[in-house]
Amino acid sequence: MKREDLVDCQHDLGMFIRNNWLYDETSPLVRALRLLGIEEYNENVLSALIIEVFWEHLQGEEFIQNEFLERLKQHTTTY
């Protein structure tokens, strides 16, 4: 799959991520975000970013937490 085609994953996979990882304040992902100081985020933006970062991982790219947080910050009005 090409990067520009990742938007096709946003409905099904993105919905799964939002429903199972982002809407539940007790989920490990939300708790980890809180520990990093992220109190508010747009669930649609974050689920799309998670899909993109996973795609990058599948391409052999290294995950760098600070870069992920910066990308999230760029697309979220409240950080």
Contacts in CASP RR format, 6 or more apart in sequence:
PFRMAT RR
TARGET T0000
AUTHOR 0000-0000-0000
METHOD contacts of the structure
MODEL  1
MKREDLVDCQHDLGMFIRNNWLYDETSPLVRALRLLGIEEYNENVLSALI
IEVFWEHLQGEEFIQNEFLERLKQHTTTY
1 55 0 8 1.000
3 52 0 8 1.000
3 55 0 8 1.000
6 48 0 8 1.000
6 51 0 8 1.000
6 52 0 8 1.000
6 55 0 8 1.000
7 48 0 8 1.000
9 51 0 8 1.000
10 44 0 8 1.000
10 47 0 8 1.000
10 48 0 8 1.000
10 51 0 8 1.000
13 47 0 8 1.000
13 51 0 8 1.000
14 47 0 8 1.000
14 48 0 8 1.000
14 50 0 8 1.000
14 51 0 8 1.000
15 47 0 8 1.000
17 46 0 8 1.000
17 47 0 8 1.000
17 50 0 8 1.000
17 51 0 8 1.000
18 43 0 8 1.000
18 44 0 8 1.000
18 47 0 8 1.000
20 27 0 8 1.000
21 27 0 8 1.000
21 29 0 8 1.000
21 30 0 8 1.000
21 50 0 8 1.000
22 29 0 8 1.000
22 30 0 8 1.000
22 41 0 8 1.000
22 43 0 8 1.000
22 46 0 8 1.000
22 47 0 8 1.000
23 43 0 8 1.000
24 30 0 8 1.000
33 41 0 8 1.000
36 69 0 8 1.000
38 69 0 8 1.000
38 72 0 8 1.000
38 79 0 8 1.000
39 78 0 8 1.000
40 76 0 8 1.000
40 78 0 8 1.000
40 79 0 8 1.000
41 72 0 8 1.000
41 76 0 8 1.000
41 78 0 8 1.000
41 79 0 8 1.000
42 75 0 8 1.000
42 76 0 8 1.000
42 77 0 8 1.000
45 72 0 8 1.000
45 75 0 8 1.000
45 76 0 8 1.000
46 72 0 8 1.000
46 76 0 8 1.000
49 68 0 8 1.000
49 71 0 8 1.000
49 72 0 8 1.000
49 75 0 8 1.000
53 63 0 8 1.000
53 68 0 8 1.000
56 63 0 8 1.000
57 63 0 8 1.000
72 79 0 8 1.000
73 79 0 8 1.000
END
